[in-house]
Amino acid sequence: GQNILPAGDDVAAHDRVISKGQVISPALLAYAAAGGIDRLTVYRKPRFGLISIGDELVEPGRPLRDGQMYASNLIYNAGWLTYLGIPYEAVLAADDAESIAGRVSKMVPQVDAIITSGGVMNSERDLTVDVLNSLGWQIKFRHVRSGPGKATAFGVLQGKPVFCFSGAPASNALAFLEFALAGIHRMLGLPGDPLEAGTAVLKQDIEFRNPDWTEFREARLETDGSGGTFVVPFSGKGRLKSGAAADCLICKPEGVDTMKAGQTVTVHLLPAFLRTRVSLKEEQSHG
């Protein structure tokens, strides 16, 4: 009688072995197979199109001329998609309507969603939204009460979601994390929010530019010997450097112009660090 398991000990008739919204692991696949399930209906990973817009942009690895800069936004957005295991196509476009329209029109049939960076402010050289209007997109919003990233726009073109971000690196990064990432999360069929929200104690004062907006600031989490969690904000200068060192975002609600050292603040933990950083206390309110 040893080493004998009764029939149905692992999977009994009519047991639920997997539910909608679960991430499929090798062990979960084996469990489903033990119940006689030979196929599952899953969310297909979407394919994205990335377009960075600007005459001054150059692909990394090529020599720079005066007035040019490397397309770091394109690499940033592509990097997050790579981390999430999402395929993409990435291209540059010039600051003219024909170039932008050509890139978008060619990309739309080949992808499930598009992210553009650049050309969304209000100067005569900011053409992205006008081009999308001419192509017949249904714009859902343009400009948000959030910084960095106030120029963010979103719409639908031929049934495909299109996210439009500012070309400023900080604005592109924050808009990707706070807007596009949530959309990607839904397209993958994942439940909940992609950024873990929690609280930490602020280590130094912060003054914000606009009390009427929601604002975000890159920061780093620290712990002390007693198990307390603190957050150290980076300065507003060198935003690419700050972003490279950050593992969370401090979230400032509307109506606040200053946060003081010792104050408990809301933070969003960046996804790449979820398994390696300290665990945050669950947020109790969203005020």
Buried (B, 14 or more C-beta within 10 A) or exposed (E): EEEEEEEEEEBEEEEEBBEEEEEEEEEBEEBBEEBEEEEEEEEEBBBBBBBBBBEBBBEEEEEEEEEBEBBBBBBBBBEBBEEBEBEBBBBBBBBBBEBBBBBBEEBBEEBBBBBBBBBBBEEEEBBBBEBBEEBEBEBEEEEBEBBBBBBBBBBEBEEBBBBBBBBBBBBBBBBBBBBBBEBBBEBBBBEEEBBBBBBBBBBEEBEBEBEEBBBBBBBBBBEEEEEEBBBBBBEBEEBEEBBEEBBBBBBBEEEBEEBEEEEEBBBBBBBEBEEEBBEBEEBEEEE
